[in-house]
Amino acid sequence: MIDMARFRLRSVEATTRPETSPACDALVRAGRGDQAAFADVYDLTSASAYGIVLHIVRDPSIAEEITQEVYVEVWRLAPRFSPDKGTAKAWINTLAHRRAVDRVRSEQARRNREERDAQREAATTVPSTAEVVEDELDAEQVRAALEGLTDAQREAVSLAYYDGYTYREVAALLDVAEGTIKTRIRDGLKRLRTNLGDPHDE
């Protein structure tokens, strides 16, 4: 006679035993150091991992870079993989998703830092002498006095005085060393004050 209790037990074991797949088998072998098996893992799962990364970062070249990083991590962590806890594809996709999200957060943090730096730089005060001139002398007289400067001085002073650029920004606009720009602006403002008859320069 058939032992029904044993039959039912075998049926339960068959239904609860985790299914294996080529990717799972290959990943287990890769975890034992089998490089050929790891190549199989890559072939079987990389398209899915890349798709997840691309969906998050939106840039194909960055997605390719991150996907390569993911598979370096897969090779390193392969010994920890257990088919009992899920499929190879799901495990790798989780790694891919996590790394892509980390990259997006890192890039956002970098952009935030750059924006803060730009705001601080924009708030940098243009030479205090220019502020004194602006406060004490008529702007029209200043424009006339600018004609007494050299072309290089006039250009640098105008960008700082009228347009509000910092030393660094003026240097970048004119493609000149920042130290040279500082000298032009300092000398230009000194001559400007002299041309305007500032008693402090007598």
C-alpha positions as CSV (number, residue, x, y, z in Angstrom):
1,M,0.0,0.0,0.0
2,I,1.0,3.6,-0.6
3,D,2.3,5.4,2.5
4,M,0.1,8.5,2.1
5,A,1.8,10.4,4.9
6,R,5.2,10.0,3.3
7,F,3.7,10.9,-0.1
8,R,2.2,14.2,1.4
9,L,5.5,15.1,3.0
10,R,7.4,14.7,-0.2
11,S,4.8,16.8,-2.0
12,V,5.2,19.6,0.5
13,E,9.0,19.4,0.3
14,A,8.7,19.6,-3.5
15,T,6.5,22.7,-3.4
16,T,8.5,24.6,-0.8
17,R,12.0,23.8,-2.1
18,P,13.3,27.0,-3.8
19,E,13.5,26.8,-7.6
20,T,16.9,27.1,-9.1
21,S,17.8,28.9,-12.4
22,P,20.8,29.1,-14.6
23,A,21.7,32.5,-13.1
24,C,21.4,31.1,-9.6
25,D,23.5,28.1,-10.3
26,A,26.1,30.3,-12.1
27,L,26.2,32.7,-9.2
28,V,26.7,30.0,-6.7
29,R,29.6,28.6,-8.7
30,A,31.0,32.2,-9.1
31,G,30.9,32.5,-5.3
32,R,33.3,29.5,-5.3
33,G,35.7,31.4,-7.5
34,D,34.6,30.1,-10.9
35,Q,35.3,33.0,-13.3
36,A,33.6,31.3,-16.3
37,A,30.4,31.0,-14.2
38,F,30.7,34.7,-13.3
39,A,30.7,35.5,-17.1
40,D,27.5,33.5,-17.4
41,V,26.0,35.5,-14.5
42,Y,26.8,38.7,-16.3
43,D,25.3,37.5,-19.6
44,L,22.2,36.3,-17.9
45,T,21.5,39.4,-15.7
46,S,23.3,42.5,-16.9
47,A,20.6,43.7,-19.2
48,S,18.1,43.8,-16.4
49,A,20.6,45.5,-14.0
50,Y,21.5,48.1,-16.6
51,G,17.9,48.8,-17.3
52,I,17.2,49.5,-13.6
53,V,20.3,51.8,-13.3
54,L,19.4,53.7,-16.5
55,H,15.9,54.3,-15.3
56,I,17.3,56.0,-12.2
57,V,20.3,58.0,-13.5
58,R,18.8,58.7,-17.0
59,D,22.3,58.9,-18.6
60,P,23.5,55.9,-20.7
61,S,27.2,56.5,-20.1
62,I,26.8,56.9,-16.4
63,A,24.5,53.8,-16.3
64,E,27.2,51.7,-18.0
65,E,29.8,52.9,-15.5
66,I,27.5,52.1,-12.5
67,T,26.6,48.7,-14.0
68,Q,30.3,47.8,-14.2
69,E,30.7,48.8,-10.6
70,V,27.7,46.7,-9.7
71,Y,29.3,43.6,-11.2
72,V,32.6,44.2,-9.4
73,E,30.5,44.2,-6.2
74,V,28.6,41.1,-7.4
75,W,31.9,39.2,-7.8
76,R,33.1,40.3,-4.3
77,L,29.8,39.4,-2.6
78,A,29.0,36.3,-4.6
79,P,30.1,33.9,-1.7
80,R,27.3,35.5,0.4
81,F,24.6,34.7,-2.1
82,S,22.0,32.1,-1.0
83,P,19.4,30.8,-3.5
84,D,17.2,30.1,-0.5
85,K,16.7,33.8,0.0
86,G,15.8,34.8,-3.6
87,T,16.8,34.6,-7.2
88,A,20.2,35.7,-8.5
89,K,18.5,38.3,-10.7
90,A,16.6,39.9,-7.8
91,W,19.7,40.0,-5.6
92,I,21.8,41.7,-8.4
93,N,19.0,44.1,-9.2
94,T,18.8,45.1,-5.6
95,L,22.5,45.9,-5.6
96,A,22.1,47.8,-8.9
97,H,19.2,49.9,-7.6
98,R,21.0,50.7,-4.4
99,R,24.2,51.8,-6.2
100,A,22.3,53.9,-8.7
101,V,20.4,55.7,-5.9
102,D,23.6,56.3,-4.1
103,R,25.1,57.9,-7.2
104,V,22.1,60.2,-7.7
105,R,22.2,61.3,-4.1
106,S,26.0,61.9,-4.3
107,E,25.6,64.0,-7.5
108,Q,22.8,66.0,-5.9
109,A,24.9,66.7,-2.8
110,R,27.8,67.8,-5.2
111,R,25.5,70.2,-7.0
112,N,24.2,71.6,-3.8
113,R,27.7,72.3,-2.6
114,E,28.5,74.0,-5.9
115,E,25.4,76.1,-5.7
116,R,26.3,77.2,-2.2
117,D,29.9,78.0,-3.2
118,A,28.6,80.0,-6.2
119,Q,26.2,82.0,-3.9
120,R,29.0,82.7,-1.5
121,E,31.3,83.8,-4.3
122,A,28.5,86.0,-5.8
123,A,28.2,87.7,-2.4
124,T,31.9,88.6,-2.4
125,T,32.2,92.4,-2.1
126,V,33.7,94.2,-5.1
127,P,36.6,96.5,-4.0
128,S,35.7,98.7,-1.1
129,T,37.2,101.7,-3.0
130,A,34.6,101.3,-5.7
131,E,31.9,101.4,-3.0
132,V,33.3,104.6,-1.6
133,V,33.4,106.1,-5.1
134,E,29.8,105.0,-5.8
135,D,28.6,106.5,-2.5
136,E,30.4,109.8,-2.6
137,L,30.6,110.8,-6.3
138,D,28.2,111.2,-9.1
139,A,28.0,108.2,-11.4
140,E,28.1,110.4,-14.5
141,Q,31.4,112.0,-13.3
142,V,32.8,108.5,-12.8
143,R,31.9,107.5,-16.3
144,A,33.7,110.6,-17.6
145,A,36.8,109.9,-15.4
146,L,36.9,106.3,-16.8
147,E,38.1,107.8,-20.1
148,G,41.4,108.7,-18.3
149,L,42.2,105.0,-17.6
150,T,44.0,102.6,-19.9
151,D,41.9,100.3,-22.0
152,A,42.8,97.3,-19.8
153,Q,42.1,99.2,-16.6
154,R,38.8,100.6,-17.9
155,E,37.6,97.2,-19.0
156,A,38.4,95.5,-15.6
157,V,37.0,98.4,-13.5
158,S,33.8,98.6,-15.6
159,L,33.1,94.9,-15.1
160,A,33.7,95.2,-11.4
161,Y,32.2,98.6,-10.8
162,Y,29.1,98.6,-13.1
163,D,28.4,94.9,-13.6
164,G,29.3,93.7,-10.1
165,Y,31.6,90.8,-11.1
166,T,34.1,89.5,-8.6
167,Y,37.9,89.4,-9.2
168,R,37.7,85.7,-10.2
169,E,34.7,86.3,-12.5
170,V,36.4,89.3,-14.2
171,A,39.6,87.2,-14.7
172,A,37.6,84.4,-16.3
173,L,35.7,86.8,-18.6
174,L,38.9,88.4,-19.8
175,D,41.0,85.2,-19.7
176,V,43.6,86.9,-17.6
177,A,45.3,85.8,-14.3
178,E,43.3,86.8,-11.2
179,G,46.4,88.6,-9.7
180,T,46.7,90.7,-12.9
181,I,43.0,91.7,-12.7
182,K,43.4,92.7,-9.0
183,T,46.3,95.0,-10.0
184,R,44.4,96.5,-12.9
185,I,41.4,97.2,-10.8
186,R,43.4,98.6,-7.9
187,D,45.5,100.9,-10.1
188,G,42.5,101.8,-12.2
189,L,40.5,102.9,-9.1
190,K,43.4,104.8,-7.7
191,R,43.7,106.8,-11.0
192,L,39.9,107.1,-11.1
193,R,39.9,108.8,-7.7
194,T,42.7,111.0,-8.7
195,N,40.9,112.0,-11.9
196,L,37.8,112.8,-9.8
197,G,39.8,115.0,-7.5
198,D,39.5,112.9,-4.4
199,P,41.4,114.8,-1.7
200,H,42.6,111.6,-0.1
201,D,44.9,111.0,-3.1
202,E,46.6,114.4,-2.9
